[in-house]
Amino acid sequence: MSAALLIRKIIANLYDRQTADNLSVLYGGSVTSKNALDFPDNSGMNGLLIGGASLNGSEFNKIIKLIIHY
């Protein structure tokens, strides 16, 4: 079970299915330019929260360019 699916299942149990379905789930782990495009499609996540890579301007710029052209 993916993390996004587990999160939505827990939210559905705590609240309701509509709330869970409308929930945006972001991946906030070790996002890099090498793996940035793997998360939204393959994990059920709705987007990325770029952490440490945002401190490196060159790396952050690469990630942004990948996402824009996605």
mmCIF file of the N, C-alpha and C atoms, coordinates in Angstrom:
data_MODEL
# 
_entry.id   MODEL 
# 
loop_
_atom_site.group_PDB 
_atom_site.id 
_atom_site.type_symbol 
_atom_site.label_atom_id 
_atom_site.label_alt_id 
_atom_site.label_comp_id 
_atom_site.label_asym_id 
_atom_site.label_entity_id 
_atom_site.label_seq_id 
_atom_site.pdbx_PDB_ins_code 
_atom_site.Cartn_x 
_atom_site.Cartn_y 
_atom_site.Cartn_z 
_atom_site.occupancy 
_atom_site.B_iso_or_equiv 
_atom_site.pdbx_formal_charge 
_atom_site.auth_seq_id 
_atom_site.auth_comp_id 
_atom_site.auth_asym_id 
_atom_site.auth_atom_id 
_atom_site.pdbx_PDB_model_num 
ATOM 1   N N  . MET A 1 1  ? 0.853   -1.173 0.000   1.00 0.00 ? 1  MET A N  1 
ATOM 2   C CA . MET A 1 1  ? 0.000   0.000  0.000   1.00 0.00 ? 1  MET A CA 1 
ATOM 3   C C  . MET A 1 1  ? 0.899   1.237  0.000   1.00 0.00 ? 1  MET A C  1 
ATOM 4   N N  . SER A 1 2  ? 0.582   2.183  -0.873  1.00 0.00 ? 2  SER A N  1 
ATOM 5   C CA . SER A 1 2  ? 1.385   3.400  -0.932  1.00 0.00 ? 2  SER A CA 1 
ATOM 6   C C  . SER A 1 2  ? 1.092   4.280  0.278   1.00 0.00 ? 2  SER A C  1 
ATOM 7   N N  . ALA A 1 3  ? 2.025   5.150  0.586   1.00 0.00 ? 3  ALA A N  1 
ATOM 8   C CA . ALA A 1 3  ? 1.855   6.065  1.711   1.00 0.00 ? 3  ALA A CA 1 
ATOM 9   C C  . ALA A 1 3  ? 0.643   6.970  1.482   1.00 0.00 ? 3  ALA A C  1 
ATOM 10  N N  . ALA A 1 4  ? 0.460   7.438  0.250   1.00 0.00 ? 4  ALA A N  1 
ATOM 11  C CA . ALA A 1 4  ? -0.679  8.316  -0.047  1.00 0.00 ? 4  ALA A CA 1 
ATOM 12  C C  . ALA A 1 4  ? -1.999  7.588  0.181   1.00 0.00 ? 4  ALA A C  1 
ATOM 13  N N  . LEU A 1 5  ? -2.069  6.338  -0.236  1.00 0.00 ? 5  LEU A N  1 
ATOM 14  C CA . LEU A 1 5  ? -3.283  5.550  -0.032  1.00 0.00 ? 5  LEU A CA 1 
ATOM 15  C C  . LEU A 1 5  ? -3.548  5.332  1.454   1.00 0.00 ? 5  LEU A C  1 
ATOM 16  N N  . LEU A 1 6  ? -2.503  5.028  2.210   1.00 0.00 ? 6  LEU A N  1 
ATOM 17  C CA . LEU A 1 6  ? -2.640  4.845  3.651   1.00 0.00 ? 6  LEU A CA 1 
ATOM 18  C C  . LEU A 1 6  ? -3.131  6.129  4.321   1.00 0.00 ? 6  LEU A C  1 
ATOM 19  N N  . ILE A 1 7  ? -2.564  7.256  3.939   1.00 0.00 ? 7  ILE A N  1 
ATOM 20  C CA . ILE A 1 7  ? -2.990  8.542  4.504   1.00 0.00 ? 7  ILE A CA 1 
ATOM 21  C C  . ILE A 1 7  ? -4.465  8.789  4.194   1.00 0.00 ? 7  ILE A C  1 
ATOM 22  N N  . ARG A 1 8  ? -4.868  8.554  2.959   1.00 0.00 ? 8  ARG A N  1 
ATOM 23  C CA . ARG A 1 8  ? -6.273  8.769  2.588   1.00 0.00 ? 8  ARG A CA 1 
ATOM 24  C C  . ARG A 1 8  ? -7.207  7.804  3.328   1.00 0.00 ? 8  ARG A C  1 
ATOM 25  N N  . LYS A 1 9  ? -6.753  6.575  3.537   1.00 0.00 ? 9  LYS A N  1 
ATOM 26  C CA . LYS A 1 9  ? -7.560  5.597  4.271   1.00 0.00 ? 9  LYS A CA 1 
ATOM 27  C C  . LYS A 1 9  ? -7.764  6.038  5.721   1.00 0.00 ? 9  LYS A C  1 
ATOM 28  N N  . ILE A 1 10 ? -6.711  6.534  6.344   1.00 0.00 ? 10 ILE A N  1 
ATOM 29  C CA . ILE A 1 10 ? -6.816  7.009  7.729   1.00 0.00 ? 10 ILE A CA 1 
ATOM 30  C C  . ILE A 1 10 ? -7.748  8.218  7.806   1.00 0.00 ? 10 ILE A C  1 
ATOM 31  N N  . ILE A 1 11 ? -7.602  9.154  6.870   1.00 0.00 ? 11 ILE A N  1 
ATOM 32  C CA . ILE A 1 11 ? -8.473  10.338 6.849   1.00 0.00 ? 11 ILE A CA 1 
ATOM 33  C C  . ILE A 1 11 ? -9.927  9.932  6.635   1.00 0.00 ? 11 ILE A C  1 
ATOM 34  N N  . ALA A 1 12 ? -10.177 8.959  5.767   1.00 0.00 ? 12 ALA A N  1 
ATOM 35  C CA . ALA A 1 12 ? -11.544 8.480  5.534   1.00 0.00 ? 12 ALA A CA 1 
ATOM 36  C C  . ALA A 1 12 ? -12.127 7.879  6.806   1.00 0.00 ? 12 ALA A C  1 
ATOM 37  N N  . ASN A 1 13 ? -11.307 7.158  7.564   1.00 0.00 ? 13 ASN A N  1 
ATOM 38  C CA . ASN A 1 13 ? -11.772 6.572  8.827   1.00 0.00 ? 13 ASN A CA 1 
ATOM 39  C C  . ASN A 1 13 ? -12.040 7.637  9.881   1.00 0.00 ? 13 ASN A C  1 
ATOM 40  N N  . LEU A 1 14 ? -11.211 8.672  9.908   1.00 0.00 ? 14 LEU A N  1 
ATOM 41  C CA . LEU A 1 14 ? -11.378 9.737  10.896  1.00 0.00 ? 14 LEU A CA 1 
ATOM 42  C C  . LEU A 1 14 ? -12.508 10.697 10.527  1.00 0.00 ? 14 LEU A C  1 
ATOM 43  N N  . TYR A 1 15 ? -12.679 10.949 9.233   1.00 0.00 ? 15 TYR A N  1 
ATOM 44  C CA . TYR A 1 15 ? -13.664 11.918 8.757   1.00 0.00 ? 15 TYR A CA 1 
ATOM 45  C C  . TYR A 1 15 ? -14.655 11.234 7.825   1.00 0.00 ? 15 TYR A C  1 
ATOM 46  N N  . ASP A 1 16 ? -14.416 11.286 6.544   1.00 0.00 ? 16 ASP A N  1 
ATOM 47  C CA . ASP A 1 16 ? -15.282 10.609 5.574   1.00 0.00 ? 16 ASP A CA 1 
ATOM 48  C C  . ASP A 1 16 ? -14.532 10.453 4.258   1.00 0.00 ? 16 ASP A C  1 
ATOM 49  N N  . ARG A 1 17 ? -15.101 9.669  3.352   1.00 0.00 ? 17 ARG A N  1 
ATOM 50  C CA . ARG A 1 17 ? -14.456 9.349  2.088   1.00 0.00 ? 17 ARG A CA 1 
ATOM 51  C C  . ARG A 1 17 ? -14.282 10.595 1.210   1.00 0.00 ? 17 ARG A C  1 
ATOM 52  N N  . GLN A 1 18 ? -15.272 11.483 1.199   1.00 0.00 ? 18 GLN A N  1 
ATOM 53  C CA . GLN A 1 18 ? -15.172 12.692 0.381   1.00 0.00 ? 18 GLN A CA 1 
ATOM 54  C C  . GLN A 1 18 ? -13.998 13.566 0.825   1.00 0.00 ? 18 GLN A C  1 
ATOM 55  N N  . THR A 1 19 ? -13.824 13.712 2.125   1.00 0.00 ? 19 THR A N  1 
ATOM 56  C CA . THR A 1 19 ? -12.692 14.486 2.643   1.00 0.00 ? 19 THR A CA 1 
ATOM 57  C C  . THR A 1 19 ? -11.383 13.837 2.223   1.00 0.00 ? 19 THR A C  1 
ATOM 58  N N  . ALA A 1 20 ? -11.300 12.532 2.337   1.00 0.00 ? 20 ALA A N  1 
ATOM 59  C CA . ALA A 1 20 ? -10.084 11.802 1.955   1.00 0.00 ? 20 ALA A CA 1 
ATOM 60  C C  . ALA A 1 20 ? -9.796  11.951 0.470   1.00 0.00 ? 20 ALA A C  1 
ATOM 61  N N  . ASP A 1 21 ? -10.832 11.871 -0.351  1.00 0.00 ? 21 ASP A N  1 
ATOM 62  C CA . ASP A 1 21 ? -10.650 11.980 -1.801  1.00 0.00 ? 21 ASP A CA 1 
ATOM 63  C C  . ASP A 1 21 ? -10.224 13.387 -2.222  1.00 0.00 ? 21 ASP A C  1 
ATOM 64  N N  . ASN A 1 22 ? -10.643 14.386 -1.475  1.00 0.00 ? 22 ASN A N  1 
ATOM 65  C CA . ASN A 1 22 ? -10.307 15.779 -1.802  1.00 0.00 ? 22 ASN A CA 1 
ATOM 66  C C  . ASN A 1 22 ? -8.989  16.233 -1.192  1.00 0.00 ? 22 ASN A C  1 
ATOM 67  N N  . LEU A 1 23 ? -8.364  15.377 -0.412  1.00 0.00 ? 23 LEU A N  1 
ATOM 68  C CA . LEU A 1 23 ? -7.114  15.704 0.265   1.00 0.00 ? 23 LEU A CA 1 
ATOM 69  C C  . LEU A 1 23 ? -5.942  15.699 -0.707  1.00 0.00 ? 23 LEU A C  1 
ATOM 70  N N  . SER A 1 24 ? -5.129  16.730 -0.668  1.00 0.00 ? 24 SER A N  1 
ATOM 71  C CA . SER A 1 24 ? -3.884  16.754 -1.441  1.00 0.00 ? 24 SER A CA 1 
ATOM 72  C C  . SER A 1 24 ? -2.770  16.222 -0.563  1.00 0.00 ? 24 SER A C  1 
ATOM 73  N N  . VAL A 1 25 ? -2.060  15.230 -1.049  1.00 0.00 ? 25 VAL A N  1 
ATOM 74  C CA . VAL A 1 25 ? -0.966  14.622 -0.298  1.00 0.00 ? 25 VAL A CA 1 
ATOM 75  C C  . VAL A 1 25 ? 0.338   14.989 -0.992  1.00 0.00 ? 25 VAL A C  1 
ATOM 76  N N  . LEU A 1 26 ? 1.249   15.595 -0.248  1.00 0.00 ? 26 LEU A N  1 
ATOM 77  C CA . LEU A 1 26 ? 2.541   16.001 -0.791  1.00 0.00 ? 26 LEU A CA 1 
ATOM 78  C C  . LEU A 1 26 ? 3.643   15.102 -0.264  1.00 0.00 ? 26 LEU A C  1 
ATOM 79  N N  . TYR A 1 27 ? 4.609   14.798 -1.117  1.00 0.00 ? 27 TYR A N  1 
ATOM 80  C CA . TYR A 1 27 ? 5.794   14.074 -0.695  1.00 0.00 ? 27 TYR A CA 1 
ATOM 81  C C  . TYR A 1 27 ? 6.809   15.092 -0.212  1.00 0.00 ? 27 TYR A C  1 
ATOM 82  N N  . GLY A 1 28 ? 7.339   14.901 0.957   1.00 0.00 ? 28 GLY A N  1 
ATOM 83  C CA . GLY A 1 28 ? 8.281   15.867 1.523   1.00 0.00 ? 28 GLY A CA 1 
ATOM 84  C C  . GLY A 1 28 ? 9.586   15.236 1.943   1.00 0.00 ? 28 GLY A C  1 
ATOM 85  N N  . GLY A 1 29 ? 10.025  14.233 1.247   1.00 0.00 ? 29 GLY A N  1 
ATOM 86  C CA . GLY A 1 29 ? 11.274  13.564 1.590   1.00 0.00 ? 29 GLY A CA 1 
ATOM 87  C C  . GLY A 1 29 ? 12.457  14.129 0.829   1.00 0.00 ? 29 GLY A C  1 
ATOM 88  N N  . SER A 1 30 ? 13.333  13.279 0.444   1.00 0.00 ? 30 SER A N  1 
ATOM 89  C CA . SER A 1 30 ? 14.570  13.680 -0.235  1.00 0.00 ? 30 SER A CA 1 
ATOM 90  C C  . SER A 1 30 ? 14.344  13.857 -1.730  1.00 0.00 ? 30 SER A C  1 
ATOM 91  N N  . VAL A 1 31 ? 13.724  14.957 -2.095  1.00 0.00 ? 31 VAL A N  1 
ATOM 92  C CA . VAL A 1 31 ? 13.442  15.249 -3.498  1.00 0.00 ? 31 VAL A CA 1 
ATOM 93  C C  . VAL A 1 31 ? 14.690  15.828 -4.141  1.00 0.00 ? 31 VAL A C  1 
ATOM 94  N N  . THR A 1 32 ? 15.085  15.244 -5.275  1.00 0.00 ? 32 THR A N  1 
ATOM 95  C CA . THR A 1 32 ? 16.229  15.738 -6.042  1.00 0.00 ? 32 THR A CA 1 
ATOM 96  C C  . THR A 1 32 ? 15.824  15.841 -7.503  1.00 0.00 ? 32 THR A C  1 
ATOM 97  N N  . SER A 1 33 ? 16.688  16.417 -8.318  1.00 0.00 ? 33 SER A N  1 
ATOM 98  C CA . SER A 1 33 ? 16.383  16.490 -9.745  1.00 0.00 ? 33 SER A CA 1 
ATOM 99  C C  . SER A 1 33 ? 16.386  15.098 -10.380 1.00 0.00 ? 33 SER A C  1 
ATOM 100 N N  . LYS A 1 34 ? 17.031  14.143 -9.748  1.00 0.00 ? 34 LYS A N  1 
ATOM 101 C CA . LYS A 1 34 ? 17.085  12.779 -10.283 1.00 0.00 ? 34 LYS A CA 1 
ATOM 102 C C  . LYS A 1 34 ? 15.796  11.999 -10.014 1.00 0.00 ? 34 LYS A C  1 
ATOM 103 N N  . ASN A 1 35 ? 15.055  12.364 -8.964  1.00 0.00 ? 35 ASN A N  1 
ATOM 104 C CA . ASN A 1 35 ? 13.868  11.579 -8.627  1.00 0.00 ? 35 ASN A CA 1 
ATOM 105 C C  . ASN A 1 35 ? 12.577  12.406 -8.574  1.00 0.00 ? 35 ASN A C  1 
ATOM 106 N N  . ALA A 1 36 ? 12.640  13.691 -8.876  1.00 0.00 ? 36 ALA A N  1 
ATOM 107 C CA . ALA A 1 36 ? 11.473  14.575 -8.722  1.00 0.00 ? 36 ALA A CA 1 
ATOM 108 C C  . ALA A 1 36 ? 10.266  14.125 -9.531  1.00 0.00 ? 36 ALA A C  1 
ATOM 109 N N  . LEU A 1 37 ? 10.477  13.576 -10.694 1.00 0.00 ? 37 LEU A N  1 
ATOM 110 C CA . LEU A 1 37 ? 9.343   13.173 -11.533 1.00 0.00 ? 37 LEU A CA 1 
ATOM 111 C C  . LEU A 1 37 ? 8.811   11.786 -11.200 1.00 0.00 ? 37 LEU A C  1 
ATOM 112 N N  . ASP A 1 38 ? 9.473   11.065 -10.310 1.00 0.00 ? 38 ASP A N  1 
ATOM 113 C CA . ASP A 1 38 ? 9.025   9.723  -9.945  1.00 0.00 ? 38 ASP A CA 1 
ATOM 114 C C  . ASP A 1 38 ? 7.869   9.746  -8.949  1.00 0.00 ? 38 ASP A C  1 
ATOM 115 N N  . PHE A 1 39 ? 7.789   10.768 -8.132  1.00 0.00 ? 39 PHE A N  1 
ATOM 116 C CA . PHE A 1 39 ? 6.844   10.739 -7.016  1.00 0.00 ? 39 PHE A CA 1 
ATOM 117 C C  . PHE A 1 39 ? 5.385   10.958 -7.375  1.00 0.00 ? 39 PHE A C  1 
ATOM 118 N N  . PRO A 1 40 ? 5.030   12.000 -8.103  1.00 0.00 ? 40 PRO A N  1 
ATOM 119 C CA . PRO A 1 40 ? 3.590   12.210 -8.322  1.00 0.00 ? 40 PRO A CA 1 
ATOM 120 C C  . PRO A 1 40 ? 2.898   11.047 -9.036  1.00 0.00 ? 40 PRO A C  1 
ATOM 121 N N  . ASP A 1 41 ? 3.468   10.518 -10.098 1.00 0.00 ? 41 ASP A N  1 
ATOM 122 C CA . ASP A 1 41 ? 2.811   9.454  -10.856 1.00 0.00 ? 41 ASP A CA 1 
ATOM 123 C C  . ASP A 1 41 ? 2.871   8.098  -10.170 1.00 0.00 ? 41 ASP A C  1 
ATOM 124 N N  . ASN A 1 42 ? 4.010   7.758  -9.623  1.00 0.00 ? 42 ASN A N  1 
ATOM 125 C CA . ASN A 1 42 ? 4.215   6.401  -9.110  1.00 0.00 ? 42 ASN A CA 1 
ATOM 126 C C  . ASN A 1 42 ? 3.791   6.202  -7.664  1.00 0.00 ? 42 ASN A C  1 
ATOM 127 N N  . SER A 1 43 ? 3.538   7.283  -6.946  1.00 0.00 ? 43 SER A N  1 
ATOM 128 C CA . SER A 1 43 ? 3.270   7.133  -5.529  1.00 0.00 ? 43 SER A CA 1 
ATOM 129 C C  . SER A 1 43 ? 1.868   7.521  -5.107  1.00 0.00 ? 43 SER A C  1 
ATOM 130 N N  . GLY A 1 44 ? 1.118   8.123  -6.012  1.00 0.00 ? 44 GLY A N  1 
ATOM 131 C CA . GLY A 1 44 ? -0.201  8.604  -5.652  1.00 0.00 ? 44 GLY A CA 1 
ATOM 132 C C  . GLY A 1 44 ? -0.163  9.958  -4.967  1.00 0.00 ? 44 GLY A C  1 
ATOM 133 N N  . MET A 1 45 ? 1.007   10.537 -4.866  1.00 0.00 ? 45 MET A N  1 
ATOM 134 C CA . MET A 1 45 ? 1.143   11.858 -4.257  1.00 0.00 ? 45 MET A CA 1 
ATOM 135 C C  . MET A 1 45 ? 0.664   12.922 -5.249  1.00 0.00 ? 45 MET A C  1 
ATOM 136 N N  . ASN A 1 46 ? 0.204   14.040 -4.707  1.00 0.00 ? 46 ASN A N  1 
ATOM 137 C CA . ASN A 1 46 ? -0.288  15.132 -5.551  1.00 0.00 ? 46 ASN A CA 1 
ATOM 138 C C  . ASN A 1 46 ? 0.775   16.167 -5.854  1.00 0.00 ? 46 ASN A C  1 
ATOM 139 N N  . GLY A 1 47 ? 1.887   16.116 -5.174  1.00 0.00 ? 47 GLY A N  1 
ATOM 140 C CA . GLY A 1 47 ? 2.930   17.098 -5.405  1.00 0.00 ? 47 GLY A CA 1 
ATOM 141 C C  . GLY A 1 47 ? 4.109   16.865 -4.486  1.00 0.00 ? 47 GLY A C  1 
ATOM 142 N N  . LEU A 1 48 ? 5.020   17.800 -4.530  1.00 0.00 ? 48 LEU A N  1 
ATOM 143 C CA . LEU A 1 48 ? 6.266   17.687 -3.779  1.00 0.00 ? 48 LEU A CA 1 
ATOM 144 C C  . LEU A 1 48 ? 6.470   18.880 -2.860  1.00 0.00 ? 48 LEU A C  1 
ATOM 145 N N  . LEU A 1 49 ? 7.040   18.630 -1.713  1.00 0.00 ? 49 LEU A N  1 
ATOM 146 C CA . LEU A 1 49 ? 7.499   19.678 -0.819  1.00 0.00 ? 49 LEU A CA 1 
ATOM 147 C C  . LEU A 1 49 ? 9.017   19.568 -0.828  1.00 0.00 ? 49 LEU A C  1 
ATOM 148 N N  . ILE A 1 50 ? 9.651   20.471 -1.537  1.00 0.00 ? 50 ILE A N  1 
ATOM 149 C CA . ILE A 1 50 ? 11.103  20.389 -1.725  1.00 0.00 ? 50 ILE A CA 1 
ATOM 150 C C  . ILE A 1 50 ? 11.794  20.983 -0.510  1.00 0.00 ? 50 ILE A C  1 
ATOM 151 N N  . GLY A 1 51 ? 12.569  20.163 0.180   1.00 0.00 ? 51 GLY A N  1 
ATOM 152 C CA . GLY A 1 51 ? 13.242  20.592 1.400   1.00 0.00 ? 51 GLY A CA 1 
ATOM 153 C C  . GLY A 1 51 ? 14.673  21.010 1.153   1.00 0.00 ? 51 GLY A C  1 
ATOM 154 N N  . GLY A 1 52 ? 15.611  20.140 1.505   1.00 0.00 ? 52 GLY A N  1 
ATOM 155 C CA . GLY A 1 52 ? 17.036  20.440 1.432   1.00 0.00 ? 52 GLY A CA 1 
ATOM 156 C C  . GLY A 1 52 ? 17.518  20.874 0.067   1.00 0.00 ? 52 GLY A C  1 
ATOM 157 N N  . ALA A 1 53 ? 16.931  20.329 -0.992  1.00 0.00 ? 53 ALA A N  1 
ATOM 158 C CA . ALA A 1 53 ? 17.352  20.692 -2.347  1.00 0.00 ? 53 ALA A CA 1 
ATOM 159 C C  . ALA A 1 53 ? 17.060  22.156 -2.651  1.00 0.00 ? 53 ALA A C  1 
ATOM 160 N N  . SER A 1 54 ? 16.124  22.744 -1.911  1.00 0.00 ? 54 SER A N  1 
ATOM 161 C CA . SER A 1 54 ? 15.799  24.152 -2.153  1.00 0.00 ? 54 SER A CA 1 
ATOM 162 C C  . SER A 1 54 ? 16.899  25.080 -1.654  1.00 0.00 ? 54 SER A C  1 
ATOM 163 N N  . LEU A 1 55 ? 17.798  24.559 -0.848  1.00 0.00 ? 55 LEU A N  1 
ATOM 164 C CA . LEU A 1 55 ? 18.916  25.364 -0.339  1.00 0.00 ? 55 LEU A CA 1 
ATOM 165 C C  . LEU A 1 55 ? 20.065  25.453 -1.340  1.00 0.00 ? 55 LEU A C  1 
ATOM 166 N N  . ASN A 1 56 ? 20.024  24.595 -2.349  1.00 0.00 ? 56 ASN A N  1 
ATOM 167 C CA . ASN A 1 56 ? 21.025  24.609 -3.404  1.00 0.00 ? 56 ASN A CA 1 
ATOM 168 C C  . ASN A 1 56 ? 20.349  25.168 -4.658  1.00 0.00 ? 56 ASN A C  1 
ATOM 169 N N  . GLY A 1 57 ? 20.680  26.408 -5.005  1.00 0.00 ? 57 GLY A N  1 
ATOM 170 C CA . GLY A 1 57 ? 20.004  27.097 -6.100  1.00 0.00 ? 57 GLY A CA 1 
ATOM 171 C C  . GLY A 1 57 ? 20.027  26.334 -7.400  1.00 0.00 ? 57 GLY A C  1 
ATOM 172 N N  . SER A 1 58 ? 21.155  25.742 -7.736  1.00 0.00 ? 58 SER A N  1 
ATOM 173 C CA . SER A 1 58 ? 21.284  25.005 -8.991  1.00 0.00 ? 58 SER A CA 1 
ATOM 174 C C  . SER A 1 58 ? 20.368  23.781 -8.999  1.00 0.00 ? 58 SER A C  1 
ATOM 175 N N  . GLU A 1 59 ? 20.367  23.034 -7.919  1.00 0.00 ? 59 GLU A N  1 
ATOM 176 C CA . GLU A 1 59 ? 19.531  21.833 -7.815  1.00 0.00 ? 59 GLU A CA 1 
ATOM 177 C C  . GLU A 1 59 ? 18.051  22.214 -7.808  1.00 0.00 ? 59 GLU A C  1 
ATOM 178 N N  . PHE A 1 60 ? 17.699  23.236 -7.073  1.00 0.00 ? 60 PHE A N  1 
ATOM 179 C CA . PHE A 1 60 ? 16.313  23.694 -7.008  1.00 0.00 ? 60 PHE A CA 1 
ATOM 180 C C  . PHE A 1 60 ? 15.830  24.118 -8.394  1.00 0.00 ? 60 PHE A C  1 
ATOM 181 N N  . ASN A 1 61 ? 16.669  24.829 -9.113  1.00 0.00 ? 61 ASN A N  1 
ATOM 182 C CA . ASN A 1 61 ? 16.342  25.275 -10.458 1.00 0.00 ? 61 ASN A CA 1 
ATOM 183 C C  . ASN A 1 61 ? 16.102  24.086 -11.387 1.00 0.00 ? 61 ASN A C  1 
ATOM 184 N N  . LYS A 1 62 ? 16.913  23.046 -11.273 1.00 0.00 ? 62 LYS A N  1 
ATOM 185 C CA . LYS A 1 62 ? 16.734  21.846 -12.094 1.00 0.00 ? 62 LYS A CA 1 
ATOM 186 C C  . LYS A 1 62 ? 15.378  21.198 -11.812 1.00 0.00 ? 62 LYS A C  1 
ATOM 187 N N  . ILE A 1 63 ? 15.017  21.115 -10.532 1.00 0.00 ? 63 ILE A N  1 
ATOM 188 C CA . ILE A 1 63 ? 13.742  20.509 -10.137 1.00 0.00 ? 63 ILE A CA 1 
ATOM 189 C C  . ILE A 1 63 ? 12.573  21.315 -10.701 1.00 0.00 ? 63 ILE A C  1 
ATOM 190 N N  . ILE A 1 64 ? 12.643  22.626 -10.558 1.00 0.00 ? 64 ILE A N  1 
ATOM 191 C CA . ILE A 1 64 ? 11.577  23.488 -11.057 1.00 0.00 ? 64 ILE A CA 1 
ATOM 192 C C  . ILE A 1 64 ? 11.420  23.321 -12.570 1.00 0.00 ? 64 ILE A C  1 
ATOM 193 N N  . LYS A 1 65 ? 12.539  23.313 -13.298 1.00 0.00 ? 65 LYS A N  1 
ATOM 194 C CA . LYS A 1 65 ? 12.471  23.152 -14.751 1.00 0.00 ? 65 LYS A CA 1 
ATOM 195 C C  . LYS A 1 65 ? 11.853  21.810 -15.136 1.00 0.00 ? 65 LYS A C  1 
ATOM 196 N N  . LEU A 1 66 ? 12.200  20.746 -14.404 1.00 0.00 ? 66 LEU A N  1 
ATOM 197 C CA . LEU A 1 66 ? 11.612  19.439 -14.693 1.00 0.00 ? 66 LEU A CA 1 
ATOM 198 C C  . LEU A 1 66 ? 10.106  19.462 -14.484 1.00 0.00 ? 66 LEU A C  1 
ATOM 199 N N  . ILE A 1 67 ? 9.674   20.061 -13.394 1.00 0.00 ? 67 ILE A N  1 
ATOM 200 C CA . ILE A 1 67 ? 8.254   20.073 -13.069 1.00 0.00 ? 67 ILE A CA 1 
ATOM 201 C C  . ILE A 1 67 ? 7.473   20.935 -14.064 1.00 0.00 ? 67 ILE A C  1 
ATOM 202 N N  . ILE A 1 68 ? 8.034   22.062 -14.455 1.00 0.00 ? 68 ILE A N  1 
ATOM 203 C CA . ILE A 1 68 ? 7.363   22.946 -15.412 1.00 0.00 ? 68 ILE A CA 1 
ATOM 204 C C  . ILE A 1 68 ? 7.170   22.246 -16.749 1.00 0.00 ? 68 ILE A C  1 
ATOM 205 N N  . HIS A 1 69 ? 8.174   21.489 -17.181 1.00 0.00 ? 69 HIS A N  1 
ATOM 206 C CA . HIS A 1 69 ? 8.113   20.823 -18.480 1.00 0.00 ? 69 HIS A CA 1 
ATOM 207 C C  . HIS A 1 69 ? 7.396   19.475 -18.413 1.00 0.00 ? 69 HIS A C  1 
ATOM 208 N N  . TYR A 1 70 ? 6.976   19.081 -17.240 1.00 0.00 ? 70 TYR A N  1 
ATOM 209 C CA . TYR A 1 70 ? 6.260   17.829 -17.047 1.00 0.00 ? 70 TYR A CA 1 
ATOM 210 C C  . TYR A 1 70 ? 4.882   17.995 -17.575 1.00 0.00 ? 70 TYR A C  1 
# 
